[in-house]
Amino acid sequence: MLSRLSLWLNRTSEAVCCGVLLAMTVVVVLQVICRYLLGAALTWSEEFARFGLVWITFLGAGIALRRRAHVGVQVIVELFSPGVRKIVQVFTIFTVVGFLLIATFKGMELALFNMKQYSPAMGLPMGLVYLAIPSGCLVLIIQLAEQLLDLLRPSPGKVLGEAGD
């Protein structure tokens, strides 16, 4: 169940990121055409690109986590025995989830607080931009929960309690 949710969130995040990146590209190209060929700049294009980049950043973090593409210091972890390595990985996941839970709640407070403030060029509630924080953090928490379950699941063909666990 959790792995299906994680996979669905990852695919949705990928689709949203691709759609926003495509829209950003089109808008920036239109901005260049309007400014240099027509002599009239679009007033909202820079703001749209900035807000799109914020959403891509937070949703893209979940995509990178699922692909295990985040930077890590594996050299130190590889020095430990398999049992200690697993303990370090579990501790790391719990620490990151703790941070993400705080960021989710504080990000939601920030988003709700800024719903009455509007962006100057597009007139969007700034809370919609700040919603990227809790949205991205929730995706990361679900991805980490799946990784934790995979880590704690016994390997096939191995009995729990055997040497190396």
PATI-42665 format. One record per residue (C-alpha): residue number from 1; residue in three letters; x, y, z negated. Coordinates in pm, whole numbers. Layout:
<recs>
+-----+------+--------+--------+--------+
: seq : type :     xx :     yy :     zz :
+-----+------+--------+--------+--------+
: NUM :  ala :      X :      Y :      Z :
...
+-----+------+--------+--------+--------+
</recs>
This chain:
<recs>
+-----+------+--------+--------+--------+
: seq : type :     xx :     yy :     zz :
+-----+------+--------+--------+--------+
:   1 :  met :      0 :      0 :      0 :
:   2 :  leu :    273 :    247 :   -100 :
:   3 :  ser :    487 :    156 :    199 :
:   4 :  arg :    193 :    217 :    435 :
:   5 :  leu :    127 :    555 :    273 :
:   6 :  ser :    496 :    639 :    296 :
:   7 :  leu :    509 :    538 :    661 :
:   8 :  trp :    193 :    738 :    741 :
:   9 :  leu :    331 :   1045 :    562 :
:  10 :  asn :    657 :   1011 :    750 :
:  11 :  arg :    485 :    985 :   1088 :
:  12 :  thr :    256 :   1277 :   1004 :
:  13 :  ser :    552 :   1486 :    889 :
:  14 :  glu :    739 :   1403 :   1209 :
:  15 :  ala :    438 :   1502 :   1421 :
:  16 :  val :    389 :   1828 :   1230 :
:  17 :  cys :    759 :   1914 :   1248 :
:  18 :  cys :    770 :   1841 :   1622 :
:  19 :  gly :    455 :   2047 :   1682 :
:  20 :  val :    581 :   2341 :   1478 :
:  21 :  leu :    924 :   2326 :   1643 :
:  22 :  leu :    764 :   2323 :   1988 :
:  23 :  ala :    540 :   2617 :   1895 :
:  24 :  met :    837 :   2807 :   1752 :
:  25 :  thr :   1033 :   2751 :   2072 :
:  26 :  val :    748 :   2871 :   2292 :
:  27 :  val :    685 :   3178 :   2075 :
:  28 :  val :   1054 :   3277 :   2065 :
:  29 :  val :   1088 :   3235 :   2443 :
:  30 :  leu :    772 :   3446 :   2491 :
:  31 :  gln :    918 :   3707 :   2258 :
:  32 :  val :   1235 :   3730 :   2466 :
:  33 :  ile :   1034 :   3753 :   2790 :
:  34 :  cys :    802 :   4017 :   2647 :
:  35 :  arg :   1081 :   4225 :   2499 :
:  36 :  tyr :   1330 :   4224 :   2786 :
:  37 :  leu :   1110 :   4183 :   3093 :
:  38 :  leu :    791 :   4359 :   2989 :
:  39 :  gly :    940 :   4606 :   2742 :
:  40 :  ala :    682 :   4525 :   2472 :
:  41 :  ala :    779 :   4302 :   2179 :
:  42 :  leu :    544 :   4062 :   2003 :
:  43 :  thr :    505 :   4190 :   1649 :
:  44 :  trp :    439 :   3853 :   1487 :
:  45 :  ser :    687 :   3617 :   1658 :
:  46 :  glu :    974 :   3651 :   1410 :
:  47 :  glu :    743 :   3597 :   1115 :
:  48 :  phe :    589 :   3290 :   1281 :
:  49 :  ala :    934 :   3141 :   1346 :
:  50 :  arg :   1044 :   3208 :    987 :
:  51 :  phe :    733 :   3050 :    836 :
:  52 :  gly :    759 :   2753 :   1073 :
:  53 :  leu :   1120 :   2698 :    968 :
:  54 :  val :   1015 :   2693 :    602 :
:  55 :  trp :    759 :   2417 :    671 :
:  56 :  ile :   1003 :   2218 :    888 :
:  57 :  thr :   1264 :   2235 :    612 :
:  58 :  phe :   1039 :   2098 :    338 :
:  59 :  leu :    868 :   1831 :    549 :
:  60 :  gly :   1197 :   1740 :    719 :
:  61 :  ala :   1352 :   1662 :    381 :
:  62 :  gly :   1104 :   1375 :    343 :
:  63 :  ile :   1183 :   1248 :    692 :
:  64 :  ala :   1555 :   1253 :    615 :
:  65 :  leu :   1499 :   1076 :    283 :
:  66 :  arg :   1306 :    794 :    447 :
:  67 :  arg :   1588 :    752 :    700 :
:  68 :  arg :   1841 :    772 :    415 :
:  69 :  ala :   2010 :   1057 :    598 :
:  70 :  his :   2071 :   1287 :    300 :
:  71 :  val :   2431 :   1348 :    202 :
:  72 :  gly :   2551 :   1134 :    -86 :
:  73 :  val :   2874 :   1038 :   -257 :
:  74 :  gln :   2878 :    667 :   -183 :
:  75 :  val :   3251 :    626 :   -249 :
:  76 :  ile :   3199 :    653 :   -625 :
:  77 :  val :   2884 :    438 :   -632 :
:  78 :  glu :   3056 :    163 :   -431 :
:  79 :  leu :   3322 :    130 :   -706 :
:  80 :  phe :   3062 :    -12 :   -948 :
:  81 :  ser :   2947 :   -371 :   -973 :
:  82 :  pro :   2609 :   -449 :   -811 :
:  83 :  gly :   2430 :   -441 :  -1149 :
:  84 :  val :   2574 :   -104 :  -1252 :
:  85 :  arg :   2517 :     29 :   -899 :
:  86 :  lys :   2147 :    -54 :   -928 :
:  87 :  ile :   2125 :    122 :  -1266 :
:  88 :  val :   2293 :    433 :  -1120 :
:  89 :  gln :   2053 :    430 :   -823 :
:  90 :  val :   1746 :    395 :  -1049 :
:  91 :  phe :   1873 :    674 :  -1276 :
:  92 :  thr :   1934 :    896 :   -972 :
:  93 :  ile :   1583 :    835 :   -838 :
:  94 :  phe :   1423 :    915 :  -1175 :
:  95 :  thr :   1632 :   1232 :  -1208 :
:  96 :  val :   1535 :   1352 :   -860 :
:  97 :  val :   1167 :   1267 :   -917 :
:  98 :  gly :   1177 :   1465 :  -1242 :
:  99 :  phe :   1311 :   1768 :  -1058 :
: 100 :  leu :   1056 :   1723 :   -777 :
: 101 :  leu :    766 :   1705 :  -1023 :
: 102 :  ile :    872 :   2037 :  -1175 :
: 103 :  ala :    919 :   2187 :   -827 :
: 104 :  thr :    575 :   2058 :   -721 :
: 105 :  phe :    394 :   2218 :  -1014 :
: 106 :  lys :    589 :   2544 :   -997 :
: 107 :  gly :    551 :   2553 :   -618 :
: 108 :  met :    176 :   2509 :   -654 :
: 109 :  glu :    163 :   2792 :   -907 :
: 110 :  leu :    362 :   3010 :   -668 :
: 111 :  ala :    133 :   2923 :   -376 :
: 112 :  leu :   -183 :   2997 :   -572 :
: 113 :  phe :    -38 :   3319 :   -710 :
: 114 :  asn :     47 :   3442 :   -358 :
: 115 :  met :   -284 :   3358 :   -190 :
: 116 :  lys :   -398 :   3719 :   -224 :
: 117 :  gln :    -81 :   3859 :    -67 :
: 118 :  tyr :    -83 :   3871 :    313 :
: 119 :  ser :    209 :   3863 :    553 :
: 120 :  pro :    264 :   4198 :    726 :
: 121 :  ala :    263 :   4088 :   1092 :
: 122 :  met :     31 :   3786 :   1110 :
: 123 :  gly :   -196 :   3865 :    816 :
: 124 :  leu :   -170 :   3510 :    676 :
: 125 :  pro :   -205 :   3449 :    305 :
: 126 :  met :    152 :   3402 :    178 :
: 127 :  gly :     25 :   3116 :    -34 :
: 128 :  leu :      0 :   2907 :    285 :
: 129 :  val :    372 :   2953 :    340 :
: 130 :  tyr :    450 :   2867 :    -23 :
: 131 :  leu :    237 :   2550 :      4 :
: 132 :  ala :    533 :   2402 :    191 :
: 133 :  ile :    708 :   2359 :   -145 :
: 134 :  pro :    457 :   2130 :   -321 :
: 135 :  ser :    369 :   1955 :      7 :
: 136 :  gly :    731 :   1869 :     81 :
: 137 :  cys :    797 :   1769 :   -279 :
: 138 :  leu :    499 :   1531 :   -286 :
: 139 :  val :    619 :   1364 :     34 :
: 140 :  leu :    965 :   1326 :   -123 :
: 141 :  ile :    818 :   1177 :   -443 :
: 142 :  ile :    623 :    916 :   -246 :
: 143 :  gln :    930 :    830 :    -36 :
: 144 :  leu :   1138 :    793 :   -357 :
: 145 :  ala :    870 :    576 :   -520 :
: 146 :  glu :    890 :    341 :   -222 :
: 147 :  gln :   1271 :    334 :   -246 :
: 148 :  leu :   1248 :    260 :   -619 :
: 149 :  leu :   1012 :    -32 :   -561 :
: 150 :  asp :   1242 :   -168 :   -289 :
: 151 :  leu :   1537 :   -136 :   -525 :
: 152 :  leu :   1362 :   -315 :   -811 :
: 153 :  arg :   1210 :   -588 :   -594 :
: 154 :  pro :   1408 :   -913 :   -623 :
: 155 :  ser :   1601 :  -1010 :   -311 :
: 156 :  pro :   1449 :  -1297 :   -111 :
: 157 :  gly :   1598 :  -1633 :   -204 :
: 158 :  lys :   1729 :  -1497 :   -533 :
: 159 :  val :   1575 :  -1573 :   -870 :
: 160 :  leu :   1547 :  -1280 :  -1112 :
: 161 :  gly :   1816 :  -1315 :  -1378 :
: 162 :  glu :   2074 :  -1481 :  -1152 :
: 163 :  ala :   2432 :  -1357 :  -1155 :
: 164 :  gly :   2470 :  -1023 :   -982 :
: 165 :  asp :   2135 :   -882 :  -1098 :
+-----+------+--------+--------+--------+
</recs>
